[in-house]
């Protein structure tokens, strides 16, 4: 699932930079996608891949992709389970909106 999401993120924003941060001896780290600032992180758990959008509360989500961390003032997340269908177009639009928000905030 993480590999599929990575492909969609790169398709949505060819300028995105992927880094692995917060590495520990017991954890290989967390993938972080940035374009003029962090857009989202990807955490893998036993039954879910969680993408957390740092400025998710400021993003339009007409397709209702956000399904986790909905009460936060800033962040929003999407929990993807192994067999979940992904609305590619809606997800790509959300990534592009996150990149656009970061670009406008960095000016």
PyMOL commands that set and color helices and strands:
alter all, ss='L'
color gray80, all
select helices_A, chain A and resi 2-12+56-58+88-105
alter helices_A, ss='H'
color red, helices_A
select strands_A, chain A and resi 17-21+30-34+38-44+49-53+76-80
alter strands_A, ss='S'
color yellow, strands_A
deselect
rebuild
show_as cartoon
